[in-house]
Amino acid sequence: MTPTQSERLDAGVLRISLNRPEARNAITPAMRDELLAGLDAAAADKDVRAVILTGNGPHFSAGGDIAFLQGLDRAGALAFHRDTLVLVRKLASFPKPLVAAVRGACAGGSVGFALCADVLICSRTAFFGVQFMRIGLTPDMGTAFLLRQRLGRRAYRLILDDRLVRAEEAGDLGLCDALVDDDVLDAESVALAARLGALAPRAFRQTKWLTRQLEGEFDRYLDDEMTAAAACLGGEEFVEGTRAFLEKRPPLFRPA
């Protein structure tokens, strides 16, 4: 089974699905690399007018694969973070309309993936988790920056609250752009992507650049994120946090 699946739909819409449903589509290097290649191919394909990013099965993604990350040494964990930020930059600057269709869990770094989309549509089964500090990490994959863009000061409080945000609250906060019943999420996301894909492509790219201005500011933020991650990945808190997560118990962090 490949870690992503691509499906061509009507009106030039390409749906790319994260495809590890048995692991809640947790992100691995193979998934990251395949998704990068799929986005590059879609950007170069003139028959693709818009892309949907979603997850196979009942969940979007649980974020980074904790079992995989726990097995890495400090250098390996930092390399995984650095290389996955390449994907985040690609998602944020994707030159064609990008729709994130979220059902079930959208947690950890996958929240950043979803927030990179031009439009985030979710079903009423969706829930968002930015619970990084419970595993001894700072927010990654651009999540804190992108949350701040959407929520302002409330983003910091949401991260500190360390809780799940259910679909209805996500809609009220503006964390997602549209909220639909689960059984129509696929159809609604395709219709939305088709409508966006029919826009003038050059005008779309320039409008995205004007309204987001992500290139310089976001790139600088991701550089700072890497510095923050380097202080945490592979450290004592990360080791305890990931062990506690896998053992399904509260972490026991020592005072700094």
N, C-alpha and C positions, 0 to 999 in steps of 0.2 A: 504494500500500500504506500503510495507516494504521500509526502507530508503536506502537499497542497494539491488541489484539483482546479482546473480551469474549464469553464463551459461558455461557449459562445451562444448568446441569446439574440433575440430580434433587435432591430434598430441599432446595431453596432455595439451592443452591451456585452461586456465580458465579465463573468462572475468568477472570482478567484476565492476558493474556500480553503481555510485552514483545515487540515485533514488528519488530526489525531484524536478522534472523538473519544477513544478509550482513555485518554489522558486530559480530557477537557481542552484539547487543542493547545496544550502547553508548548511553548516555543523552544525549539532546539536549533542547533546550527544548520541542520539539513533543511528544516522548514524555512529559516531565515534566508538561506542561500537560494532556495527554490522560489521563494516569494520575490526576492530581488530580481532573479532572472525573468520571472513572469511579468513583473512591472516593466522591465526594460523592453521586453518583447511587445507588450501592449502599447508602450509609448511610441515604438517605431512602426507599429502596424496601422496603416491608414484606414483599415476597415473597422478598427476599434475606436468608438466615439466616447465611451465612458466605461468605468470599471466599478464593480461592486466588490468590496472585501467583506467576507462573512466567515462563519465557521460551520463545518459539518456537524450534525448532531444537535443536541439540545443547548450547546454553549458556544459562545464566540471564542474565548480563550481564557485560560487561567493565568496567563502571563508566562514568565520564564519557568522552565521545568526545574522545580526545586531539587528533585533527586539528582538530576544531571549537574546542577550548579554546585550541590554539596560535594560532589566527587572531584571538583576542580581545585587545584592549588590557587594561590593568590594571582599568579601570573595568568593562569588559564581563565579565571573568572574575569579579570580585567580585559583580556583579549576578547572574550565573548561579548562583554558590554560594548567595547569599542567597535567591534565589527557589526553588532546589531544596531548601533547608532547610524551606520551607513544606510540601513533600511529605513530608519526614522526620517533621515534627511530626504530620502527618495520619496517616501509617502507624502511628506509635507510639501514638496515642490513638484509633485506629479503634474505633468502638463495638461492632462485631460481630467474631466470631472471624475471625482472619486467619491463613492458613497460607501459608508460603513453601515452594514446591516447587522445589528446586535440582538441576539436572544440569549437568555441564560447568563452565565458568568462572563463578565468582562473585567478582568482583575490584573493588578500589577502592571507590567510593561505594556500589556495589550490595551490598556486604557489610552496610553499614548498613541498607539497605532490607530485606534478608532478616532481619537480627537484630531489626528492629522487629516482626516477626510474633509472634503468640502461640505458634506452633509452627513450627519449621524442620525440614522433612524433606528429605533429599537422597538422590540415587542414588549408586551406587558409582563413577560417572564424575565426580562433583563434585570440584572443587578450589577453595580459597579463597585469595585473594591480597590482602594488606594492604600492598602495596609502594609506599607513598606517597612515601617520602623519595627513592627513586630517580628520581622526576620533580620533586624539589624542593618537595614539598608536605607539609603536616601531614595526618594522617588526617581525613577529612571525612565528612559525612552521618551524624554521630553514632557512627561506627564505634568509636572508642576507648572512649567511654562504655559502649556496649552490649557490647563485648568484655570490658571490665572487669567488668560485671555477671555475665557468664557464666563468665569464666575467672579473675577475681581478678588477682593480680600477674602471672600468666603472660601476660596480655594485652599488657603492655608488652614482655616478652621476645619475643613473637610478632611485634610490630611491628618491633622492632629486628632480628630475625633476617632480615627482608626475603626471605621465601621462600614458596613455595606450600605450603598444607596440604591434603593429599589426604584423600579421604572417610573412610577408615578412621581416620586420626589425628583428624580433626574429630569423629568419633563418640566416640573415646576421651577427647578433651579436654572434650567437652560443648559444642562449638561448634554441633553440630546435635543435634536431639532424637531423630531416628530415621534409620536408614540402611537403604535397600532396593535391590534390583536395579533397573537402569534400566528394564527393560521393565514393571515394576509401579509405577513412581513415580506416574504419572498416576492409576491406580486407587486406590492407597493414599492419595494426597493428597485425592482426592474422598471416600473413605470417612471419613478423619479429619475433613475439613471438615464433612461431614454429621453426624457424631457431635457435634462441637462446636456446630454450628448448632441441634441439638435441645435444648441446654441452655436453662434459663430466661434469657431475654435480659436482664432487669433485674438479676438476680442475677449474670450473667456480667459485666456492665459494672462493677458494684460490686466484684466479686472482683478484676477486672483492676486497678481503681483501688487497692484495698487492697494487692495483692501487688507492684505495680510502683511506685506513688507517683512516676510519671515527670513529672507535670505541672510542678512547680516545679523540681526538681533537673535534669531533662533540659533544660528550657528555658534554665536558667542556663548549663548546659554548652554548648548550641548557641550562645548569645551569645558565650561565650569562644572557641568554635571559630571563629566568624566573625572575631574579633580575630586569632587565630593565622593564619587563612587570609589575612587582609589583609597580613600581613608577608611572605607567600610568593608569592601569586598574581601573575603578571605580572612577578616579579622575575628577576634574573639566573639563579638556580638553576632556577627553573621553565622559563625559556626553554631552558637547556641540557638539562635533564632530559627535556622533551617532545621536543626535537629528537633527542636520542639514542634515545629510545623509537621514534620514527618511522623513524630511520635504522638501527635494530636494532644498536646498539653500546652499550658501557658509557658512562655519563655521566662527564664530566670536570669535577668541581666544584672551584673554587678555594678555598683556605683562607679562612675568615671573619676 
